[in-house]
């Protein structure tokens, strides 16, 4: 399984309540209906645990995960996302980091 993990903040001028209304509604439906996607989650980061400070302020505010069944499906659909859509999404984020992960073991 391939999991895309996106960590990001919002630009200082963004109304977080309005963003969450959009992100939890229309955008979540869009993410879940993307071709090849088997699961997607969205979360608000609360804390960052470190040995020095178990309640440290996290460097990111939000995290989105999107899962694909395998590398072939991921590459077929993720990299073919229309550039305009990606740019529109990036404009709503500050400091985005995409991590592409191959899940080696998972329990549910």
Buried (B, 14 or more C-beta within 10 A) or exposed (E): BBBBBBBBBBEEEEEEEEBBEEBEEEBBEEBEEEEBBBEBBBEEBEEEEEEEEEEEEBEBBBBBBBBBEEEEBBBEBBEEEEEEEEEEBEEBBBEBEEEEEEEEEEEE
